């Protein structure tokens, strides 16, 4: 079977193919009902974890993915980066209760095409999905200062919070392990933390993670 042709035919469909990825079952259910009530959309999947999102997204090739900002196993920036590697045509809208959160800004930096607050109305949600499917970008939330740490330090800390080792972080960010250790030491000093576990806890308390 010609996979590229099949994907192309799907993308030319009159209906926008949407993947819903959210850690809250009630959100997935509600969005599913909303999309099902419109002739403009086809729901290709509804998933509740980061790894499921990557596998289902890569397998179904949706036009648009409505993506929660974080899951127990992965955060939105990592999901977006991996799916862009597997299928750069998927367009992503981050669906979040806190649009100004640092992880949302990181998701936009990773390639998200827009941010939509979870208190958006039915019409706002459908219009946003249609706009992004057409190739538009949604207005971005204001850039939030990430406290005392730099963007690189934040990226290292975010990956550490996901349980990645220094070696894994270095490979993912194309840095040397010593450079990663340097960023982490800077973060520990700035957050006045004794170790990475304490730094992660303090960062969460500051709303950085």
C-alpha positions as CSV (number, residue, x, y, z in Angstrom):
1,X,0.0,0.0,0.0
2,X,1.2,3.5,-0.8
3,X,1.3,5.0,2.7
4,X,2.2,8.6,1.5
5,X,-0.7,8.5,-1.0
6,X,-3.1,7.2,1.7
7,X,-2.1,10.0,4.1
8,X,-2.4,12.6,1.4
9,X,-5.9,11.4,0.5
10,X,-6.9,11.6,4.2
11,X,-5.6,15.2,4.4
12,X,-7.7,16.2,1.4
13,X,-10.9,15.0,3.1
14,X,-13.6,17.5,3.5
15,X,-13.7,16.8,7.3
16,X,-10.9,17.8,9.6
17,X,-9.4,14.7,11.3
18,X,-8.8,15.4,15.0
19,X,-6.9,13.5,17.6
20,X,-7.9,14.4,21.2
21,X,-5.2,13.8,23.8
22,X,-6.0,14.8,27.4
23,X,-5.3,13.3,30.8
24,X,-8.8,13.9,32.0
25,X,-11.5,11.4,30.7
26,X,-14.3,13.9,31.1
27,X,-12.5,16.3,28.8
28,X,-11.9,13.6,26.2
29,X,-15.6,12.6,26.5
30,X,-16.8,16.2,26.1
31,X,-14.6,17.1,23.2
32,X,-15.7,13.8,21.5
33,X,-19.3,14.8,21.8
34,X,-18.6,18.3,20.5
35,X,-16.7,17.0,17.4
36,X,-19.3,14.2,16.8
37,X,-22.1,16.8,16.7
38,X,-20.4,18.6,13.8
39,X,-20.1,17.5,10.2
40,X,-16.8,19.4,9.9
41,X,-14.8,16.9,12.0
42,X,-13.8,13.3,12.3
43,X,-12.4,12.0,15.6
44,X,-9.6,9.7,14.8
45,X,-8.5,8.9,18.4
46,X,-9.0,9.8,22.0
47,X,-6.0,9.1,24.3
48,X,-5.0,9.8,27.9
49,X,-1.2,9.5,28.0
50,X,1.8,11.0,26.4
51,X,3.1,7.8,24.8
52,X,-0.3,6.8,23.6
53,X,-0.5,10.3,21.9
54,X,2.7,9.7,20.1
55,X,1.8,6.2,18.9
56,X,-1.8,7.0,17.9
57,X,-0.8,10.3,16.3
58,X,2.0,8.7,14.2
59,X,-0.4,5.9,13.2
60,X,-3.5,7.9,12.3
61,X,-2.0,11.1,10.9
62,X,-4.6,13.6,12.1
63,X,-4.9,17.0,10.6
64,X,-5.0,18.6,14.0
65,X,-4.2,17.3,17.5
66,X,-5.9,18.9,20.5
67,X,-3.2,18.3,23.2
68,X,-3.3,18.6,27.0
69,X,-0.2,20.5,28.3
70,X,1.0,17.6,30.5
71,X,0.5,13.9,31.2
72,X,1.9,11.7,33.9
73,X,4.5,10.3,31.6
74,X,5.3,13.1,29.2
75,X,4.9,16.9,28.8
76,X,3.5,18.6,25.7
77,X,6.8,19.9,24.4
78,X,8.3,16.4,24.2
79,X,5.2,15.0,22.6
80,X,5.1,17.7,19.9
81,X,8.8,17.4,19.2
82,X,8.6,13.6,18.7
83,X,5.4,13.8,16.5
84,X,7.0,16.5,14.4
85,X,9.9,14.2,13.8
86,X,7.5,11.3,12.8
87,X,4.9,13.4,10.9
88,X,5.7,17.1,10.4
89,X,2.2,17.7,8.9
90,X,0.3,17.2,12.1
91,X,-0.8,20.6,13.5
92,X,-1.2,21.0,17.3
93,X,-3.4,23.1,19.5
94,X,-2.4,23.0,23.2
95,X,-5.5,22.7,25.4
96,X,-4.7,24.1,28.9
97,X,-6.3,25.4,32.0
98,X,-3.3,27.8,32.5
99,X,-2.3,29.4,29.2
100,X,0.5,31.4,30.8
101,X,2.2,28.4,32.3
102,X,5.9,27.9,31.4
103,X,5.2,24.4,29.9
104,X,2.7,25.9,27.5
105,X,5.3,28.4,26.2
106,X,7.8,25.6,25.8
107,X,5.1,23.7,23.8
108,X,4.8,26.7,21.5
109,X,8.5,26.9,21.2
110,X,8.5,23.2,20.3
111,X,6.2,23.8,17.4
112,X,2.5,24.1,18.6
113,X,0.3,26.1,16.3
114,X,-1.8,27.7,19.0
115,X,-3.0,27.6,22.6
116,X,-6.6,27.2,23.6
117,X,-7.9,27.7,27.2
118,X,-10.0,24.9,28.6
119,X,-12.7,27.3,29.5
120,X,-13.2,28.2,25.8
121,X,-16.8,27.9,24.5
122,X,-17.9,25.3,22.0
123,X,-17.8,27.7,19.1
124,X,-14.3,28.9,20.1
125,X,-13.0,25.4,20.1
126,X,-14.4,24.4,16.7
127,X,-13.3,27.7,15.1
128,X,-9.8,27.3,16.5
129,X,-9.5,23.7,15.2
130,X,-10.8,24.7,11.7
131,X,-8.5,27.7,11.6
132,X,-5.4,25.7,12.5
133,X,-6.4,23.0,10.0
134,X,-6.5,25.7,7.3
135,X,-2.9,26.6,8.2
136,X,-3.6,29.6,10.5
137,X,-1.9,30.1,13.9
138,X,-3.8,31.1,17.0
139,X,-2.8,34.1,19.0
140,X,-0.1,33.1,21.5
141,X,-0.4,33.7,25.3
142,X,1.9,36.3,26.8
143,X,5.4,35.0,27.4
144,X,5.9,34.2,31.1
145,X,9.1,34.8,32.8
146,X,10.5,31.5,33.9
147,X,11.6,32.8,37.3
148,X,15.3,32.9,37.9
149,X,16.4,30.2,35.5
150,X,17.2,30.4,31.8
151,X,15.5,28.7,28.9
152,X,18.2,26.0,28.7
153,X,18.1,25.4,32.5
154,X,14.4,25.1,32.3
155,X,14.6,22.6,29.5
156,X,17.1,20.5,31.5
157,X,14.9,20.7,34.6
158,X,11.8,19.8,32.7
159,X,13.4,16.7,31.3
160,X,14.7,15.8,34.8
161,X,11.2,16.0,36.1
162,X,10.2,13.4,33.6
163,X,12.7,11.0,35.1
164,X,15.4,11.4,32.4
165,X,19.0,10.8,33.4
166,X,21.8,13.2,32.6
167,X,22.9,11.0,29.7
168,X,19.3,10.9,28.3
169,X,18.9,14.6,28.7
170,X,22.3,15.2,26.9
171,X,21.3,13.0,24.0
172,X,17.9,14.6,23.6
173,X,19.3,18.2,23.7
174,X,22.4,17.4,21.7
175,X,24.6,18.5,24.6
176,X,27.5,16.9,26.5
177,X,26.7,15.3,29.9
178,X,29.0,17.8,31.5
179,X,27.1,20.7,30.0
180,X,23.8,19.2,31.3
181,X,25.4,18.9,34.7
182,X,26.4,22.5,34.5
183,X,22.9,23.7,33.8
184,X,21.5,21.6,36.6
185,X,24.1,22.9,39.1
186,X,23.1,26.5,38.0
187,X,19.5,25.6,38.6
188,X,20.1,24.1,42.0
189,X,22.0,27.3,43.0
190,X,19.3,29.6,41.7
191,X,16.5,27.7,43.3
192,X,18.5,27.1,46.5
193,X,18.0,23.4,46.2
194,X,20.3,20.7,47.5
195,X,19.5,18.2,44.8
196,X,17.4,17.7,41.6
197,X,14.5,16.2,43.5
198,X,14.3,19.3,45.7
199,X,14.8,21.6,42.7
200,X,11.9,19.9,40.9
201,X,9.6,20.3,43.9
202,X,10.5,24.0,44.2
203,X,10.0,24.6,40.5
204,X,6.5,23.0,40.8
205,X,5.8,25.3,43.7
206,X,6.8,28.3,41.6
207,X,4.5,27.1,38.8
208,X,7.5,26.3,36.5
209,X,6.6,22.6,36.0
